[in-house]
Amino acid sequence: MADEPESVDERVRRSFARQGLMATLGASLGEVAPGRVEVLLTPGPAVSQQHGFVHAGAVSAIADSAAGYAGLTLMPADAGILTAEFKINLLAPAVGDRIVARGRVVKAGRTLTLAQAEVFAQADGREKLVAFLSATLMTVQGRAGVGD
């Protein structure tokens, strides 16, 4: 019996597990679906800035990963994806029980993919939009995951 091909979910989770920065930040994956990925972060001293908010660098990192992995979900199994550029708007301090970056593909192309990520602070059962990222992603043929 032939080996079953790896699912998109398995592929994204395997690649994410190899990201040292996400491990350092304590980030984890939430939902993974074609063209969509969530990255979750629990606030704490290790990712805070001097006023106690989640540092913009941590917010940017999870937003970039969410957008990049959303792009990877639509790539062929032998391709990877790298961020060519991104712009982030920080809309409010990131403070809450959990920070969630939801990446989604706007338009997937053979060479370039446009993706976005919205970052929300969750507290008391509510969400507040704290950042918005737009990214241009570059397909890398023959590479199995983001940043390989």
C-alpha positions in Angstrom: 0.0 0.0 0.0 1.4 3.4 -1.0 2.0 6.1 1.6 -0.9 8.6 1.9 0.1 12.1 0.8 0.5 14.6 3.6 -2.5 16.8 4.2 -2.3 20.6 4.0 -2.9 20.7 7.7 -0.1 18.2 8.5 2.3 20.0 6.1 1.6 23.4 7.8 1.8 22.1 11.3 5.1 20.2 10.5 6.6 23.4 9.1 5.4 25.6 11.9 6.9 23.2 14.4 10.4 24.0 12.9 10.1 27.7 13.4 12.4 28.7 16.2 10.9 32.2 16.6 7.4 31.0 17.0 8.6 28.5 19.7 10.5 31.4 21.4 7.4 33.5 21.4 5.2 30.7 22.6 3.0 30.9 19.6 0.9 28.0 18.4 -1.3 27.2 15.4 -5.1 27.4 15.6 -7.3 26.6 12.6 -5.6 25.6 9.3 -7.8 25.5 6.1 -7.1 26.2 2.4 -6.2 29.8 2.2 -6.5 30.5 5.9 -4.4 30.0 9.0 -4.6 31.2 12.6 -1.6 31.8 14.8 -2.2 32.1 18.6 -0.1 33.9 21.2 -0.6 34.1 25.0 0.6 37.4 26.3 3.3 37.4 29.0 6.4 39.1 30.2 8.6 37.4 27.5 6.6 39.1 24.6 5.7 42.4 26.3 7.0 45.9 25.9 7.7 48.4 28.7 3.9 49.4 29.1 2.8 45.8 29.4 1.3 45.5 26.0 2.4 42.7 23.6 5.4 44.0 21.7 4.8 45.1 18.1 7.6 42.8 17.0 5.7 39.8 18.4 2.4 41.0 16.8 4.2 41.5 13.5 5.8 38.1 13.7 2.6 36.2 14.3 0.8 38.2 11.6 3.6 37.5 9.1 3.5 33.8 9.9 -0.3 33.6 9.6 -0.3 35.3 6.2 2.7 33.2 5.0 1.2 29.9 6.1 -2.2 30.8 4.6 -0.3 31.2 1.3 1.5 27.9 1.8 -1.9 26.1 2.1 -2.5 26.8 -1.6 1.0 25.9 -2.9 2.0 22.6 -4.5 3.5 20.0 -2.1 7.0 20.6 -3.5 6.9 24.5 -3.2 7.5 26.8 -0.3 6.8 30.4 0.3 8.7 33.4 1.6 7.6 36.9 2.5 8.9 39.4 0.0 7.4 42.4 1.8 4.8 43.3 4.3 3.2 46.4 5.7 1.6 46.4 9.1 -0.8 48.9 10.7 -0.8 48.8 14.5 -4.3 50.0 15.3 -4.5 49.6 19.1 -2.3 48.2 22.0 -2.3 44.4 21.9 -3.6 43.5 25.4 -5.9 40.7 26.4 -6.0 37.0 27.4 -4.9 35.8 23.9 -3.7 37.4 20.7 -4.9 35.8 17.5 -3.6 36.5 14.0 -5.9 35.3 11.2 -4.1 35.1 7.8 -6.0 34.7 4.5 -5.0 34.6 0.9 -6.4 37.5 -1.2 -5.0 36.2 -4.5 -2.7 33.2 -5.1 -0.4 33.3 -8.1 2.2 31.1 -9.6 5.1 33.3 -8.5 3.5 35.9 -6.2 0.7 35.6 -3.7 -1.1 38.5 -1.9 -2.2 37.7 1.7 -3.5 39.6 4.6 -3.6 39.1 8.4 -5.8 40.6 11.0 -4.6 40.5 14.6 -7.2 40.5 17.4 -6.8 40.8 21.2 -9.3 38.5 22.9 -10.5 39.3 26.4 -13.8 38.6 28.3 -15.3 36.8 25.3 -14.7 39.8 23.0 -12.2 40.5 20.2 -10.7 43.8 19.3 -8.8 44.4 16.1 -5.3 45.6 17.0 -3.3 45.2 13.8 -3.7 44.7 10.0 -0.9 43.3 7.8 -0.8 43.0 4.0 2.0 40.8 2.5 3.5 39.9 -0.8 4.6 36.3 -0.7 7.1 34.6 -3.2 6.7 31.0 -4.2 9.9 29.0 -3.9 9.9 25.9 -6.1 11.4 22.7 -4.7 11.1 23.8 -1.1 8.8 22.0 1.3 7.8 24.8 3.7 7.9 28.4 4.8 11.5 29.4 5.3 13.0 26.1 4.2 
